[in-house]
């Protein structure tokens, strides 16, 4: 049996990931597995391997100095399992959100955001509980104290007034590490909420552009149909008889000039409309490319 504090074999990490319900090959959440496995142990706890030598891949277990009891489970099992469940739920929602098809509706993203916000509220509440537990725990400890006063060989220790026992290891390191780990989970979920909101905004903007382009095409198609009907009607109509002469040549000339101006304006408006339609079609083709 060999005592280990900081170094872990790859199998230790993979085994701990399975224990937490995390895919051992998931690189995205490996930081949580490593931080959880390498967390400072609570006071009076030590970790060991049950192999006959350090080279052997013995199973990791934990031993309590005061009670002389050993356990396969991590001393911080309850807190780590809680954070792991929260992390896995958020990761599942983010994976599903990233894989949505371009035709997905905004309601799907709204649902993802709602679930992530619920997860965020849960982990924030759990973080508050960790803070309270940390404060309650440290009320029973005093230190650090110097074992030999100002002697150079003096070591620092902490004393627990409840169990009347001292330890060389800082009892506040484990709860502080758990608070830090919970904060990292909070940041992970918050970042997930932001990414889904950005994806939803981008999808809504794209849908708005598509809707406008589709409306332009429909107006263009209706205009073409109307123009074709007008041209056919003019072609099939009989030639009208000439208008009777006006009261004077000047009045007739003015009427002819007005009619010519009206035709010119109508032709100019028609050309402008057709140019606008072509521009709309070109913009739509560029967006689709």
Secondary structure, DSSP 4 states (H G I P E B T S, - for coil): -EE-SS---HHHHHHHHHHHT--TT-STTHHHHHHHHTSPPPTTEEEEE-SSSTTS-PPEEEEETTT--EESS-TTHHHHHHHHHHHHHHHHHHHHHHT--TT--HHHHHHHHHHHHHHHHHHHHHHHHHHHHHHHHHTTEEEEEETTTT-TT--EEEEETTTTEEESS-THHHHHHHHHHHHHHHHHHHHHHHHHHHHHHHHHHHHHHHHHHHHHHHHHHHHHHHHHHHHHHHHHSPPPPPPPP-S-HHHHHHHHHHHHHHHHHHHHHHHHHHHHHHHHHHHHHHHH-
